[in-house]
Each structure stands twice: as structure tokens, then as C-alpha cells.
Amino acid sequence: MLSTIASTLFLAAAAVAAPSTPRSEHAPAAPPAPLLDDFLPPVVPVNTRAANQELISSLLLAPTQQERVRLLNQPGDYVFDFNNRSIPGSESDGLGGFTVAANARTFPALIGNGGAMTLGFLGPCGMNTAHVHNRATEFNIVVKGRLVTNFVIENGLAPIANTLSLYQMTVFPQGAIHQEFNPDCEDAVFVAGFNNVDPGVEQVAQAFLNLNPAVVGATLGGVTTLNGKDIESFRQHIPENVAQGIDSCLKKCGIKRNNKRDDFFLSN
Ligand SMILES: *[C@@H]1O[C@H](CO)[C@@H](O)[C@H](O)[C@H]1NC(C)=O
């Protein structure tokens, strides 16, 4: 039986492959070979419904992937553009650089898919200050420059610190306090993947100092120079998430602290 099928297929293939009658001199010219562009999907406006509450609500209510996919019916729904810095809620800015986040709100196509991603652009000595992702483990890979990471996973464990070179990766377990900084005088870029569409982020210093001043004072135990009133004023002086880092780096790169860079973006 099998050999009958095989021989039938062989005969069919032979028939297809048989040379056709030679082309006459008056045969029409062969059509031009298709251009590569004919095969490429069109370039369309992308993620046009970023942060669109109506779409997001419908996606969250849809019980199945089938229904979610049918809702994502615009041509660019499955593309997120990290170049676009005006997607509401995607950017976190500071003196030392910025991060752009694709999550359930800024990129609705992620809903139901269990992951999110952030790109971090750190200027010379730029630091993503100590923070926690409440609901996700982070995988962080350096795609430009170098990155120094420090993290503490939980009470009783020693801190972990590394200097990552280009294309090296680290993992910050869910809930670990961690930070990254660029030790060089050129820009650095990292890609951070998360195993939750809504990883969440909480800056450690800011969050701590937002506790009741009496609690903060008591936690810092015996720091008599930092009373409740001082904490109020101190809190306002903590830099935004992406700060300008370590003094020795600023010195190496000849950067004056608080020199604001408005032109910061990596097109190269
Ligand atoms: C960037 O995102 C905003 C908000 O979603 C959108 O209105 C705008 O068209 C986008 N720009 C580009 C170039 O895609």
C-alpha cells in the first residue's frame, strides 16, 4: 500500500518536473520577477489604541484568547514602538535618562499573554534607582554599553553585584530590591523582560519615605538629626527614578550634577 502511494507520488512529481515543450521564439516575455517589497507586510501606524480604556476593558472581559485576538483587529495592534515617547504612561524620566514600558495599558496586545518589556536608556553615569517589581521577575540584558547591577533578594541573603558587558544578562527575582547604573561616559541601553503584563514598580527610597514620618524616624532608629520635619523636606529632594549616579562616575565623565539633558535620546 505504502509503496503504491510512493510510486504514485513519484509519477506525479515526475510529470510536474517533465520538461515542457521548448518555448517558441514568439512566446511572450516572462513576467518581471516579483520585488521583495511585494512580499513584505505594509508598514502601518502601530499600537494606535495604546492606553485605550474601551479596548482594554473589552480585552480584560474576553474569556478566551480567540475573543481577544478578534478584538485586536487594527493593522498595527501587535507592534509596540519604543521610539514613541508620547504613549501615555509608558515613560519614566529623570536627569540620568529614561525608560519606556510596554505593559497591559501601553500595549493592550499584551493582555492575556503573561509578559511585559521595558527599554532603559541611561545617559553617562545614569542610574535607575533602587526599586522593586511587585509582580514580576525581571530579565535584564545590556544591548549598548555596560551596566552595573546591585540587588538584594531578601532578608538574610548577601547582596549581589555585577558589572555586565554588552549582551550579558542578569535576573532580578520578583520582589528583589535592585538598581542598575551606567558606569561609562557614553549612553547605555538595556532591555528588561517581565513575566507579568503588569509588573509594577516601586522605588524603594521614595516608598519608604512616604511612610508616616514617625515610622520612618523610628525605623532609622536614633537618627536624631532626621526628625519628622526633616523627612518631609528630604523626601522632596530624592531624584526621579532615573537619577544621575555615583560621584566618582560624574567626576570621570566631567558631568556636573543636576545638569539637565533635554536632548537625551538614542538614535544610534
Ligand atoms: C505615538 O503614540 C501616540 C499615543 O499613542 C500616538 O498618538 C502617535 O500617533 C504615535 N506616534 C507615532 C509616530 O507612532
The ligand as an ORCA input file, in Angstrom:
! r2SCAN-3c Opt
* xyz 0 1
  C       2.870     57.817     19.401
  O       1.880     57.491     20.322
  C       0.809     58.396     20.370
  C      -0.087     57.973     21.520
  O      -0.444     56.616     21.444
  C       0.097     58.414     19.016
  O      -0.969     59.328     19.051
  C       1.090     58.783     17.935
  O       0.472     58.675     16.684
  C       2.291     57.869     17.998
  N       3.304     58.360     17.063
  C       3.855     57.569     16.142
  C       4.871     58.218     15.271
  O       3.546     56.393     16.001
*
